[in-house]
Amino acid sequence: MNPKTALAAGIIIALLVGAGIGYALSLAQISQLQAKISSLESQLKAQGGGQGCVKTTGLVEKIKKRGYIVLGTSADWPPFEYIDKQGNYVGIDIEIAKKIAEKLGVKLVVKDMKFAALIQSLQDGKIDMILADMTPTPNREKVVDFSIPYYFSKGNAVVVLKSSNIGSIDDLKGKKVGVQLGTIQEDWAKEHLKGIAQIVSYDKVYPDMVMVLKRGDVAAIIVSDMVGEVLLKKDPDLKIAFYAGGSGVGGAVAVPQCAEDLKYVVNSVIYEMLQNGQMKQIFQQEIDKWLSSQG
């Protein structure tokens, strides 16, 4: 299977995984995503070929030689990454990172930091890869490379208190809305809620943004669809008012620009996990674990 065919197959399987865990897309939505898929293929193929691109040569060899790979994440985004009651880093992204480390035959070292600091840390060589439910965007792709996606999203979740009457963007007029610093949710809010609502950015989602929402400091918070739905299952005082931004690629692994050897390993791990059902299993397992751990 050539790289383009494998990439397309991986993305289609990612769509099926999304359907399997309750994020099914309609046939019309899948049809609309074909253009996005083609665009993503082109972007992934082009990464590393631009002018001024400094080759990150032999990164896999360096990682193997030192015996560990450094993961950068922001452990406040359950069920993707968070710190459990025993002080361990756990979640969907942590499990995927473990599989990548296993493939390389090295240990996994986790560095927890603010989400907004992750890309700069990757550029500076302080971490080897990012797994933080990070969505590829044109601006991010200018400075880092991304793997194939490991799931698709149906949009940003606008989370409010169950007693709230907010049901649309218009209902946010004159209100405060919380977002996480450096996320696509912050980007969306600044673009689409400009002049409508006051945007307040926070470093941490859980528990910080949930606390300010319940305290009444903000009228709504905007998070990813899956994070929003998991928060609802945990907290009966919350609801999703609506989804914003449209469906598309959810999460992918970020690696240093031009680190083709590491990206190849990461892509092969994700592709295999999508094919053999491990990805779906990890999503279900980690969602269930989060829901049962916070009681």
N, C-alpha and C positions, 0 to 999 in steps of 0.2 A: 504494500500500500504506500503510495507516494505521500509526501508530507501534506499536500493540499487536501487529498482525499481523507487522510487520517484526521486532519484538523476538522474537516466538515463532519466526519463521522462522530468525532468526539463531541462536537457541539450538538448534533442531533441527539446523542445519548444523554447529554446534559439536559436537554429539553424533556426527555423521557423520565429522567431522575426527578426533575421538577414536578412532573405530573404524578410520579409515584409517591411523593411526600406531601401532596396536597397543594401543589403550585401548578396545576394543570393549565395549559393555555388552549384557547379555542383554535379551531382550524384557521380562522381568519387571522388570529394573532400570530400563529406560526407562519402563515403566509407573509405577513408583514415583516416578520423577523428575518426572512431570507435575505433581504437587502442588507440588514445589519450584519448578518453572518458573512456575506460576501465582503463587506467593508472590513470586518474584523480580520478575515483571512488575509486581505491585502496589507493591513496594518501590521499583522504579526510577521508576514513574510518580509516586509520592508524594514523591520526593526534591525538595527545594527548596520544598515547600509548608508546612513546619511553622512553628510559632510561633518567633520569635527567629531566623529564617533571614535572614542578611544576604546580599543578592544580590551575586554576583560579576559585575557588569555589564561588558560590553565586554572580557572577557579575551582573546578571539580578536583583537580589534582592537589591544589593547596588545601582544600577542605579535607580530603582524605588523609593528607600528610599530617595535619594537625589533629585529626581524629574527632572533630565535631563541626557541626554547621550551626550558625547563629541565626535564630529566627527573631524577627522584629514583629511585635504585635501590640495591641492596645487592649488590655484584658478587662474591658468594661462593656462588652458587647455580646451578652449571652443570646443564643447558645453557641455562638462562634468562638468566643474566647472570654474567659472570666477566671477568677481565682476561687477555688472551692473552700469549704470550711477547714480543710487541712492545710490550706496555703499552697495548693498545687495549681499550676496552670492547666486548665482543661477546656474542652469545647471542640466543636467541629474542626476548626482550623488547626488546633493543636494536634488532633488525630491525623489530619492530612500531613502536617509537618513531620510527624513521627514516621509516617510511611516513606516520605522522601528521605529522611535520615537513614532509615532502614535500607532503602535501595542503595544509598551511598556507602553503607557499612560504617556509619559514624554515629556519635551521640548527638542528641538535640539539646542545644542551649537556648533558652528563651530570654529575650530582653523585652521587658514591658515598658512602654513609654506612651506619651501623648500621641494620638493618632496623627496630628498635624506634623509631628517630628519624624515620622517613619521614613518618608521618601528621602529627606535630607540625610538621615542616618544611613540609608542604603547607598546613596551617592558617595558618602564619606567613607564607606567601607567598614562602618561599625557593625553592620549586620550583613548577612548573606542573602536573605530573602525576606519578603513581607507576606504574612498570612494574617489578614485582619478584615475579612469580608470586603476587600478593596475592589472597587469597580474600575476597569480600564476606562480612561477618558483621554481625549486628544492631548490635553495639557500634561497629564501624567505620562503619556506615552512619549513625550518629547524628552523625558529625562530618565525613564526606566523602561524595562521590557516587561511584558506580561505573558503568562502562560495561557493555554486555552482555558475557557471558563469551566468551573466545576458545578455551577448551577445558574439558573435564570431567575430574575426577579419580576414581579408584576407591578412594581412601582414603589414609591416612598409612602410609608404609612404615617398619616397624620393622626396621632394619638391624643385623645382628650379624656376628661373625666366622664364617667357614664352619665352623669347628670347634665352634661353640656348639651347645648342645642346647636353646636357647630356642625355643619354638614357640607360646607363648600368653602372655596377660597374667599368668596364674598363675606362669609361669616367671620373671617379672621380680621376684618377691617378694624383698625384701631387697637388691636390686641397684641400681646407679647407672645412670641413663638420661640421655643427652644430648639436648638440644633447642636450637633457636635462639631467642634472646630475642625476644619480641614476635610470634611466629608462632602460627598455629592449632594447630601441633603442640605447642607449649608449653602452650597453653590445654587441649588434649585431655589431655595427660599430667597436668597439675595437677588436672584433674577426675576422670580415670578411674584414675590410678595413685596417688592420695592414700592414704597408709597402706600402700601396697604397695611402691613403689620410691622411691628418692631421686632427685629431678629436679635435674639440673645444667644451667643455661642458659649458652649461649655466644653471643658476638656474631657469629661467623662459622662457616659450615658447612664450606666447603672452603677450605683443607685442615684447619682446626682440629679440627672434630668427627670427621673421619675419622682424624686422627692420634691423638686421645685414645682412640678405639675400638680402634685397632690396638695402642696401647700398653697397653691394659688398664685405663685409668682409669675407663672406663664399660663396662657389659656390652652396651649397645645405644644406638643413636641413632635418633631419629625425624625423618624428612624427608618431603617430598611423594613421591607414588608415582613420578613420572617422574624426579625427581632420584635417588631410590633405585635405580631400575633402570639409569640411566645410570652411576651409581657402580659398580654390579656389573659392568657390561660393561668398565669400565676396570680394576677391581681384583678379581682372582680370589680374593682372601682374604676377600671379603665375600659375604653372602647376605641375602635378605629373609626374616625369620622368619615374619612375617605382616603383613597390612594391617589397620589399625584406623580407626575413625571413620566408615566407610561411604562410598559414592560420592556425588558431588555436583559443584557448580560448582568448577572449578579456579581459573583466573586471570582477573582483570578489571583494567581500568585505573582507578585512582583519580584523581579531579579535585577541585578545591575545591568545597565545598558550594554548590549553586545556580549553578555555572558552566555553565548550560545550553547556551551557545553552544559551549564547548569540548567538552562531553560529546556534543553532536550531531555534531561533526566526528569525534571519536574513534569513536563508534558507527558512523558511515558508513564509516570506514576499515576497521574490524573486519568489518563486515557484507560489504563488498566483497571483502575478502581471504578470508573464509569461502566466499563464492559462487564466486570465480574460481579457487580452488585454491591461492592464494598462501600461505595459512596452513599448509596441510598441507606444502607445499614448504619453507617456512621451518623448520618443526619437524624435518623429516627432515634438511635441510641442516645445521642447527645441532647436532643430535644427532651426526651423522656428523663434523662439524668438531671437536667436543669430544673425541670418542673417538679421533680421529687426532692431536690436538694435544698429548696428555699422555704420549706414549710415551717 
